[in-house]
Amino acid sequence: MDLRIEKLKRKDLRHVLPIEAVVFPEPWSVGVFHSELALRHGRLYRAAWHGDDMAGYIGFMIVGDEAHVTTIATAPAYQRRGVASTLLIDGIHSLLPLGVRHLSLEVAANNEPAQTLYRRFGFAPVGVRKNYYPVTGEDALVMWAYDIDTPEYAERLEELTPSQS
């Protein structure tokens, strides 16, 4: 699938919010997205486009040499088609020049497909946040990927990158 990855802009929120509403039990509001996109430093938000359709988006909060995945979502019509992997690969390539060496995220404890994806990227569980998701009462696994700036991790990313034919 031919995806175009670009910086997420305020005008893109009309595409983001419907995805957000269907993918998450507790979706972010337009206000949360506006405040995140207004932060010029310490944030990175990217969107994946298939033609004029938004296929997904990802966000990171950057602190020193660490980045935290604040959000990642794939539009239902594009799920299981490599969008999230493409967003993670692009995000990591965008974070490395900023000096990021380690990544973290939280994922719902019952979200096995997402956990499988994150493990492929070297994330490993390091803890549990009890009742992290207020609407569902679900626990979250805290996962980290360390040393993403190494040649070994670059090889992992290369293996995960779809070949262009």
Contacts in CASP RR format, 6 or more apart in sequence:
PFRMAT RR
TARGET T0000
AUTHOR 0000-0000-0000
METHOD contacts of the structure
MODEL  1
MDLRIEKLKRKDLRHVLPIEAVVFPEPWSVGVFHSELALRHGRLYRAAWH
GDDMAGYIGFMIVGDEAHVTTIATAPAYQRRGVASTLLIDGIHSLLPLGV
RHLSLEVAANNEPAQTLYRRFGFAPVGVRKNYYPVTGEDALVMWAYDIDT
PEYAERLEELTPSQS
1 50 0 8 1.000
1 55 0 8 1.000
1 78 0 8 1.000
1 81 0 8 1.000
1 82 0 8 1.000
1 83 0 8 1.000
2 50 0 8 1.000
2 51 0 8 1.000
3 48 0 8 1.000
3 49 0 8 1.000
3 50 0 8 1.000
3 55 0 8 1.000
3 83 0 8 1.000
3 86 0 8 1.000
4 48 0 8 1.000
4 49 0 8 1.000
4 50 0 8 1.000
4 51 0 8 1.000
5 46 0 8 1.000
5 47 0 8 1.000
5 48 0 8 1.000
5 49 0 8 1.000
5 86 0 8 1.000
5 87 0 8 1.000
5 90 0 8 1.000
6 46 0 8 1.000
6 47 0 8 1.000
6 49 0 8 1.000
7 45 0 8 1.000
7 46 0 8 1.000
7 47 0 8 1.000
8 16 0 8 1.000
8 37 0 8 1.000
8 45 0 8 1.000
8 46 0 8 1.000
8 47 0 8 1.000
8 57 0 8 1.000
8 59 0 8 1.000
9 37 0 8 1.000
10 34 0 8 1.000
10 37 0 8 1.000
12 47 0 8 1.000
12 54 0 8 1.000
12 57 0 8 1.000
13 30 0 8 1.000
13 33 0 8 1.000
13 34 0 8 1.000
15 47 0 8 1.000
15 53 0 8 1.000
15 54 0 8 1.000
16 33 0 8 1.000
16 47 0 8 1.000
16 54 0 8 1.000
16 57 0 8 1.000
17 27 0 8 1.000
17 30 0 8 1.000
17 33 0 8 1.000
19 54 0 8 1.000
19 56 0 8 1.000
19 57 0 8 1.000
19 73 0 8 1.000
19 74 0 8 1.000
19 75 0 8 1.000
19 76 0 8 1.000
20 27 0 8 1.000
20 28 0 8 1.000
20 73 0 8 1.000
21 27 0 8 1.000
22 76 0 8 1.000
23 73 0 8 1.000
23 74 0 8 1.000
23 75 0 8 1.000
23 76 0 8 1.000
24 73 0 8 1.000
25 133 0 8 1.000
25 135 0 8 1.000
25 136 0 8 1.000
26 133 0 8 1.000
26 134 0 8 1.000
26 135 0 8 1.000
26 136 0 8 1.000
28 71 0 8 1.000
36 43 0 8 1.000
36 45 0 8 1.000
36 59 0 8 1.000
36 70 0 8 1.000
37 43 0 8 1.000
37 45 0 8 1.000
42 61 0 8 1.000
42 62 0 8 1.000
42 63 0 8 1.000
43 59 0 8 1.000
43 60 0 8 1.000
43 61 0 8 1.000
43 62 0 8 1.000
43 70 0 8 1.000
44 59 0 8 1.000
44 60 0 8 1.000
44 62 0 8 1.000
44 67 0 8 1.000
44 91 0 8 1.000
44 94 0 8 1.000
44 95 0 8 1.000
44 98 0 8 1.000
45 57 0 8 1.000
45 58 0 8 1.000
45 59 0 8 1.000
45 60 0 8 1.000
46 57 0 8 1.000
46 58 0 8 1.000
46 59 0 8 1.000
46 87 0 8 1.000
46 90 0 8 1.000
46 91 0 8 1.000
46 94 0 8 1.000
47 54 0 8 1.000
47 56 0 8 1.000
47 57 0 8 1.000
48 54 0 8 1.000
48 55 0 8 1.000
48 56 0 8 1.000
48 57 0 8 1.000
48 78 0 8 1.000
48 83 0 8 1.000
48 86 0 8 1.000
48 87 0 8 1.000
48 90 0 8 1.000
49 55 0 8 1.000
50 78 0 8 1.000
53 75 0 8 1.000
53 77 0 8 1.000
53 78 0 8 1.000
54 75 0 8 1.000
55 74 0 8 1.000
55 75 0 8 1.000
55 78 0 8 1.000
55 81 0 8 1.000
55 83 0 8 1.000
56 73 0 8 1.000
56 74 0 8 1.000
56 75 0 8 1.000
56 78 0 8 1.000
56 83 0 8 1.000
56 84 0 8 1.000
56 87 0 8 1.000
57 71 0 8 1.000
57 72 0 8 1.000
57 73 0 8 1.000
57 87 0 8 1.000
58 69 0 8 1.000
58 71 0 8 1.000
58 72 0 8 1.000
58 73 0 8 1.000
58 84 0 8 1.000
58 87 0 8 1.000
58 88 0 8 1.000
58 90 0 8 1.000
58 91 0 8 1.000
59 69 0 8 1.000
59 70 0 8 1.000
59 71 0 8 1.000
59 72 0 8 1.000
60 67 0 8 1.000
60 68 0 8 1.000
60 69 0 8 1.000
60 70 0 8 1.000
60 91 0 8 1.000
60 95 0 8 1.000
61 67 0 8 1.000
61 68 0 8 1.000
61 70 0 8 1.000
62 68 0 8 1.000
62 95 0 8 1.000
62 98 0 8 1.000
62 100 0 8 1.000
64 99 0 8 1.000
64 100 0 8 1.000
65 99 0 8 1.000
65 100 0 8 1.000
65 101 0 8 1.000
65 102 0 8 1.000
66 100 0 8 1.000
66 101 0 8 1.000
66 102 0 8 1.000
66 103 0 8 1.000
66 104 0 8 1.000
67 95 0 8 1.000
67 100 0 8 1.000
67 102 0 8 1.000
67 103 0 8 1.000
67 104 0 8 1.000
68 103 0 8 1.000
68 104 0 8 1.000
68 105 0 8 1.000
69 103 0 8 1.000
69 104 0 8 1.000
69 105 0 8 1.000
72 84 0 8 1.000
72 87 0 8 1.000
72 88 0 8 1.000
72 105 0 8 1.000
74 81 0 8 1.000
74 83 0 8 1.000
74 84 0 8 1.000
75 83 0 8 1.000
82 162 0 8 1.000
84 114 0 8 1.000
84 117 0 8 1.000
85 117 0 8 1.000
85 120 0 8 1.000
85 160 0 8 1.000
85 162 0 8 1.000
86 162 0 8 1.000
88 117 0 8 1.000
88 121 0 8 1.000
89 157 0 8 1.000
89 160 0 8 1.000
89 161 0 8 1.000
92 103 0 8 1.000
92 121 0 8 1.000
92 148 0 8 1.000
92 157 0 8 1.000
93 157 0 8 1.000
95 103 0 8 1.000
95 148 0 8 1.000
96 148 0 8 1.000
96 149 0 8 1.000
99 149 0 8 1.000
100 148 0 8 1.000
100 149 0 8 1.000
101 146 0 8 1.000
101 147 0 8 1.000
101 148 0 8 1.000
101 149 0 8 1.000
102 144 0 8 1.000
102 145 0 8 1.000
102 146 0 8 1.000
102 147 0 8 1.000
102 148 0 8 1.000
103 123 0 8 1.000
103 144 0 8 1.000
103 145 0 8 1.000
103 148 0 8 1.000
104 142 0 8 1.000
104 143 0 8 1.000
104 144 0 8 1.000
104 145 0 8 1.000
105 118 0 8 1.000
105 123 0 8 1.000
105 142 0 8 1.000
105 143 0 8 1.000
106 129 0 8 1.000
106 132 0 8 1.000
106 140 0 8 1.000
106 141 0 8 1.000
106 142 0 8 1.000
106 143 0 8 1.000
107 114 0 8 1.000
107 115 0 8 1.000
107 118 0 8 1.000
107 140 0 8 1.000
107 141 0 8 1.000
107 143 0 8 1.000
108 114 0 8 1.000
108 133 0 8 1.000
108 136 0 8 1.000
108 138 0 8 1.000
108 139 0 8 1.000
108 140 0 8 1.000
108 141 0 8 1.000
109 128 0 8 1.000
109 138 0 8 1.000
109 139 0 8 1.000
109 140 0 8 1.000
109 141 0 8 1.000
110 138 0 8 1.000
115 125 0 8 1.000
115 141 0 8 1.000
115 143 0 8 1.000
118 143 0 8 1.000
118 145 0 8 1.000
120 160 0 8 1.000
121 145 0 8 1.000
121 156 0 8 1.000
121 160 0 8 1.000
122 145 0 8 1.000
122 156 0 8 1.000
123 143 0 8 1.000
123 144 0 8 1.000
123 145 0 8 1.000
124 143 0 8 1.000
124 144 0 8 1.000
124 145 0 8 1.000
125 141 0 8 1.000
125 142 0 8 1.000
125 143 0 8 1.000
126 142 0 8 1.000
126 143 0 8 1.000
126 144 0 8 1.000
127 141 0 8 1.000
127 142 0 8 1.000
128 139 0 8 1.000
128 140 0 8 1.000
128 141 0 8 1.000
128 142 0 8 1.000
129 139 0 8 1.000
129 140 0 8 1.000
129 142 0 8 1.000
130 139 0 8 1.000
131 137 0 8 1.000
131 138 0 8 1.000
131 139 0 8 1.000
132 138 0 8 1.000
132 139 0 8 1.000
132 140 0 8 1.000
133 140 0 8 1.000
145 153 0 8 1.000
147 153 0 8 1.000
END
